[in-house]
Amino acid sequence: MDYTSIATPERAYADFCLIPVGTGNVSVANEVAEVQKLLNASGLTCTMHSAGTTVEGSWDEVMKVIGQAHSLVHSLGVLRVQSSMRVGSRTDKKQSAADKVKRVEDLLAKGSSSS
């Protein structure tokens, strides 16, 4: 099999938490704000939450912008950047992060845990 011909998924989402290490400051709000500016400028769907951000787009776009976020934080003088992330993709249907949340909220509103 020619593994070099395997394509990356058309749609993906990544929930990631970027952590600047060794800044000497317990707050990372300034670095997070700069990353959010980058994410907003990317044109991808991004949802910030208290412990990270969910980014949606093609696999390549999502991974590129996360890499750019690392480079951006490095350019701010941070020598080490760590990220944790969960990445998902599916091929049976298009489903946004908001769709996933709404599905569960609808079940909760019905008082049901079955599909």
Stockholm file with secondary structure:
# STOCKHOLM 1.0

chainA/1-115         MDYTSIATPERAYADFCLIPVGTGNVSVANEVAEVQKLLNASGLTCTMHSAGTTVEGSWDEVMKVIGQAHSLVHSLGVLRVQSSMRVGSRTDKKQSAADKVKRVEDLLAKGSSSS
#=GR chainA/1-115 SS CCGGGCCCCSSEEEEEEEEEESCSCSCCHHHHHHHHHHHHHTTSEEEEETTEEEEEECHHHHHHHHHHHHHHHHHTTCSEEEEEEEEECCSSSCCCHHHHHHHHHHHHHHTCCCC
#=GC SS_cons         CCGGGCCCCSSEEEEEEEEEESCSCSCCHHHHHHHHHHHHHTTSEEEEETTEEEEEECHHHHHHHHHHHHHHHHHTTCSEEEEEEEEECCSSSCCCHHHHHHHHHHHHHHTCCCC
//
